[in-house]
Amino acid sequence: MSTVENQLDELKAEIVSEVPDDISISDVQYEGPELVVYTRDPKKFAQNGDLIRQLASQLRKRITVRPDPDVLSVPDTAREQIMDVTPEEAGITDLDFHADTGEVVVEAEKPGMVIGRHGSTLREITQLVGWTPEVVRTPPIESSTVSNVRNFLKQERDERRDILERIGRQIHREEMSDDEWVRITTLGCCREVGRASFILSTPETRILVDCGDKPGAEDEVPYLQVPEALGSGANSLDAVVLTHAHLDHSALIPLLFKYGYDGPIYCTEPTRDLMGLLTLDYLDVAAKEGRAPPYESEMVREAIKHCIPLEYGDVTDISPDIKLTLHNAGHILGSSISHFHVGDGLYNVAFSGDIHYEDTRLFNGAVNEFPRVETLVLESTYGGRNDYQTDQEDSERRLKDVIQETHDEGGKILIPAFAVGRSQEMMLVIEEAMRSGDVPEMPVHLDGMIWEATAIHTTYPEYLRDDLRDRIFHDDENPFLADQFNHIDGGEEERQEVADGDPAIILSTSGMVTGGPIMSWLEHLGPDPDTTLTFVGYQAQGTLGRRIQKGQDKVPLGNSRGRGRSDSLTLNCDVETVDGFSGHADRQGLENFVKTMNPRPEKVLCVHGDEQSTQDLSSALYHEFNMRTFAPKNLETFRFL
């Protein structure tokens, strides 16, 4: 009998000894990081509300209780009983029964009312019908991405269950080595912005953290083929952890499955959905620009199928010697700081991903309270000694001035924006400015994936700033549903109508002017001296956005119109940069993030910034806090212990 089978037998025996005699335990299995307990007495389990919590604490496992299929009530009967016991205001829109696992997926407009105080309504549902309820939110704005992901995972339930069982056995396998060390190898984003990728390894485990592209440099990808990474095969990886969905962190995650990877991807639920949205668009843009895509759309579906969503704060076993906890990073929807606890108190490493330390209109600021962190891998996008962003109030005031001045001249305000994060921040600022009369009311046109990304934001309000989350719960206060917002879905014809029309604001992807609908808007509005092209986000080196920001007035059109690269236009529009809306912490925010950590890390690796920024931040942290700091190059390996 295998070690895992012995473990499961021992766990089953321990659970049987702890539960009341009238509760039967028929089976115990691993599914991913969770221990699934099957019982013929789900109603009695539900009557004892603390029993699962007590077992989880005692066994130090995440536990899910499922009923044996043959003790379930008939779905039609269960449907009526669930509707009876759930408040009508919960707005249940769908009930989907899965007899193989004994779960019923309850989709509702207000999931909290289905859950009840401390899970009381969920327990009542199980007591009545035996089924284990799983609650998901009905998006206030219809999202094809959320719908497609949910339907796909529903279709793939059987295969996904097999995947999870296999992963569970891998996680809980016997440790084979007596050695103790921790290493980090840098595969990208060192002394550069983009292609974020790292390997965290121990004698037992190899974990890939992020796998992104480099904006404006399609040929520069992470160094995946080195022995530390995929050089000995993609399945030498135990797990992939994705901090957030921006393409410079996520674009090449599906490529791993093309190389043969078949393991888990740990991330938050909104990160999973946004990764699907952005990587499919990444393939679409490559095809339109005549570039060979690095992988097929089928690989995106494989990545989604292998995602194991985690909530902030959940401590999760991901290998025999590593526990992972995700914490809010304050950067974009679902973005996380990934904290790894290695061994039995041996060592702790945190990867910041991208962070914003202060609260924004969209998100609470990044979490920096951890039980222990010996080494911090810290982004340095704005780590240069002069990288101090404008105060948010001043930034909003400046943006309002740009809008007012351009409106008064009868022009358009064209804002290149990332679909995820920056666009929603802009929407909130503009909606409030118009509602309060600070700027004239005018149409706000959303082009590219912005509307779909916004719909995903409204699906997961629990990841948003507290007061914004509360507003979204009430349709009449949901700022994203304001009348000014118009989704551009009529292509070139609609863009031409907007360009010929009255003053308006246009938010358009791509945020760094590297392709997408912003190229069409530049053709329509760039020659117009009454237009103001307004940058509100970081423009990486090598991107057209950075060149325009620095004064270039010739814009190539070959990629946007399918013509030769000699085609170009001259920009006559005003070009403005309004700092302060970045999803990244500035120099002061990065220093404060480290300063207020308790305890502070012993070592900091400054990454994800250009060479000067990483070196400046590394030097400053060393001098201010007397800690060991590094500004590594790509392909360096650091050994700890």
Number of C-alpha atoms within 10 A of each C-alpha: 5 9 12 18 14 11 15 18 15 13 17 18 13 14 18 15 10 13 17 13 9 9 15 17 21 14 15 22 20 23 21 24 24 17 21 19 21 21 21 20 20 27 21 18 25 22 14 13 15 11 15 18 14 13 17 15 12 12 14 12 17 19 19 16 20 25 26 22 18 10 15 20 15 13 17 9 10 21 17 11 14 23 16 11 14 19 15 11 11 17 18 23 11 14 19 15 20 16 16 13 19 22 21 22 16 20 21 21 19 21 18 16 20 30 20 15 10 10 13 15 20 24 23 20 24 25 18 17 22 29 31 26 24 16 19 20 19 23 20 21 16 16 19 13 17 22 13 13 18 14 12 14 16 13 11 12 16 13 12 17 14 13 18 22 19 15 24 23 20 19 23 20 17 16 12 9 9 8 9 14 16 21 16 23 21 24 28 30 29 28 22 23 22 28 28 30 29 30 21 21 22 21 15 20 20 21 21 25 25 28 31 24 26 23 20 18 14 10 8 13 21 25 20 19 13 12 10 24 26 19 12 12 13 19 17 16 22 22 22 25 23 29 29 27 28 24 23 22 26 27 28 24 25 25 17 21 21 17 13 12 22 19 23 24 23 25 25 27 18 22 24 26 22 26 25 25 21 21 23 18 17 17 19 15 18 15 12 15 15 10 12 10 13 13 17 13 16 12 18 24 17 16 23 19 20 21 23 17 15 17 17 19 12 13 19 22 22 26 26 18 22 23 19 21 22 27 24 28 29 29 30 28 29 29 28 29 27 25 24 24 23 22 18 9 9 14 19 21 23 24 20 24 23 26 28 25 24 19 13 18 17 26 26 20 19 23 20 23 14 15 10 19 22 16 20 21 23 27 27 33 28 26 31 21 17 12 14 16 19 16 12 15 10 13 18 20 16 16 23 19 14 19 24 17 16 20 23 12 12 14 24 25 25 25 26 28 30 24 25 25 22 22 26 25 20 19 20 16 17 24 22 14 18 15 13 11 10 15 20 17 17 15 16 22 21 24 27 22 23 25 25 22 24 22 21 25 29 24 22 20 20 16 25 23 17 14 12 19 19 14 14 22 16 12 11 10 13 16 21 21 18 16 11 17 20 15 14 21 14 11 12 14 10 12 21 15 11 21 19 11 12 13 24 23 24 26 29 27 26 22 24 25 24 20 21 23 21 25 24 19 23 23 19 16 26 24 16 18 14 21 27 25 24 21 23 23 23 20 18 20 16 14 17 20 22 17 18 19 17 10 10 13 18 15 18 19 20 15 18 20 15 12 12 11 12 9 14 15 15 15 22 16 21 16 18 15 16 19 20 20 23 21 23 25 30 26 23 16 19 22 18 15 22 18 16 11 15 13 15 21 21 14 20 24 23 29 33 29 25 21 19 16 26 29 22 19 30 25 18 18 21 15 12 10 15 11 16 16 23 19 24 21 18 19 17 12 17 13 11 14 8
